[in-house]
Amino acid sequence: MSRSAAIIVAAGRGHRMESDIPKQYLTLGGEPILRLTARALLNHPDISTVTAVINFDDLALYEAAVEGLELEPPVEGGARRQDSVRNGLESLSSHPPDKVLIHDGARPFLNALSIDHVLEALDEMPGAIAAMPVNDTLKRGQEGCITKTVDRTSLWRAQTPQGFRYAEILAAHRAAADGLELTDDAAVAEQAGLPVALVMGNEDNFKITSAGDLARGERMMMEMTGNREIRVGTGFDVHRFEAGDGVTLCGVKIPHNAKLAGHSDADVALHALTDAILGALGAGDIGHHFPPSEAKWKGASSDIFLNHAGKLVSEGGGQIIGLDLTVICEAPKLGPHRAAMIARTAEILQIDPARVSVKATTTEGLGFTGRGEGIAAQATATLTLPALGPASGK
């Protein structure tokens, strides 16, 4: 019986998503996209091993995304996609499979039938790819005007997985190492003279490259996971000033003529956000999960608290839809640090920064914040969670 392996190409750092987190580590339905992709391959009975090729700068994101999955050790990617694939193929050379599937890390809706079609085609051909016939009329354009209608007959949209007999695609990638940049593995095979079969893919097996794709994926996840409900929680926290040289807000150190006093690092912003998420979950507050009476939390970084709340959302099958934070103080001025605060919060929770709002306001000199005695923060968290059933009341 032939042995088949799979390589997930997940080393990209694309910017079309306008996210500080690579798209493969963003979440759908509360789970990282890369985890959904890996699980689809791991669950197929004809695939014996799955290896991800990643950017090692993202190793911590990768380890969190695939925690608990039985993947081979990750392989470091290269400068180009084809370099990353070649690295993945080389990693299999000590125990070479008969067949290998190469799949994009940002295509999480891969189904078993597409895998079946590609693997079966490799019994007759050295290569095969999942693809969809082009149904739209195609136009060639220049400077915003149509120059020609392109005949769509025999045109296909390439997807992944793209499958090959291992020895032949490895040799093709080695031969193409110093040549032109090729956009997929079928092109590498073509350059080596290997025939590649087209097999029917699936419209749901799209690659997530934009915010619109992410929204489409969210809708699909909601349909797949059944009835869900929206939950909202609020959080509020206050910390007074004491002697120091800066405050930490949303994990960002901001220069100031004082610091905030507290048992942990006194990050009033992350505390409010954490309590908002815990409130939406009905899971108590920070003090319940991280009692200030326990010495181990003294001076602790508050990203631990927020990360914990985020994991509780994921473990409950939920997703963070939006966070809205307002920081209340006369000083320091937060405008120059707002983008960094948003980025760090999103990074801690592994969500799209577009889901995080950070605002600052003053109390016009009134109250303890107006007198410059400390900082307050209030936050709202909106989540989706599996529905508990009809709400009832008396």
PEWO-V734430 format. One record per backbone hydrogen bond with DSSP energy under -0.5 kcal/mol. NH is the residue of the N-H (numbers start at 1). CO is the residue of the C=O. Records with the same first field share a line. If there is no record, write none. Layout:
BEGIN
NH=CO + CO
END
This chain:
BEGIN
4=46
5=99
6=49
7=101
8=51
9=7 + 103
10=8 + 53
18=15
25=22
26=23
28=31
31=28
33=26
34=24
36=32
37=33
38=34
39=35
40=36
41=37
42=38
43=39
44=41
47=44
48=4 + 46
49=4
51=6
53=8
54=52 + 75
55=10
56=54
58=55
59=56
62=58
63=59
64=60
65=61
66=62
67=64
69=66
71=69
72=50
75=52
77=54
84=80
85=81
86=82
87=83
88=84
89=85
90=86
91=87
92=88 + 89
93=90
95=92
96=93
98=3
99=3
100=164
101=5
102=162
103=7 + 101
105=9
107=104
110=107
115=111
116=112
117=113
118=114
119=115
120=116
121=117
122=118
123=120
124=121
125=121
127=195
128=163
129=197
130=161
131=199
132=157
134=155
138=150
140=148
142=145
145=142
147=140
148=140
150=138 + 148
155=152
157=132
158=156
159=130
162=102
163=128 + 161
164=100
165=126
166=98
169=165
170=166
171=167
172=168
173=169
174=170
175=171
176=172
177=174
179=176
188=184
189=185
190=186
191=187
192=188
193=190
194=189
197=127
199=129 + 197
201=131
205=202
206=204
208=106
209=207
214=210
215=211
216=212
217=213
218=214
219=215
220=216
221=217
222=218
223=219
224=220
225=221
226=222
229=385
231=383
233=381
235=379
237=377
239=375
241=373
242=259
244=257
247=254
249=247 + 252
252=249
253=251
254=247
256=245
259=242
261=240
265=300
268=266
271=267
272=268
273=269
274=270
275=271
276=272
277=273
278=274
279=275
280=276
281=277
282=278 + 279
283=278
288=285
289=285
290=286
294=291
295=293
297=294
298=295
299=263
300=297
304=301
306=302
307=303
308=304
309=305
310=306
311=307
312=308
313=309
314=310
315=311
316=312
317=314
318=313
319=384
321=319 + 382
322=382
323=355
324=380
325=357
326=378
327=359
328=376
329=327 + 361
330=369
337=334
338=334 + 335
341=337
342=338
343=339
344=340
345=341
346=342
347=343
348=344
349=345
350=346
351=346
355=352
356=353
357=323
359=325
361=327
366=363
370=366
371=367
372=369
373=368
375=239
376=328
377=237
378=326
379=235
380=324
381=233
382=322
383=231
384=319
385=229
386=316
387=227
END
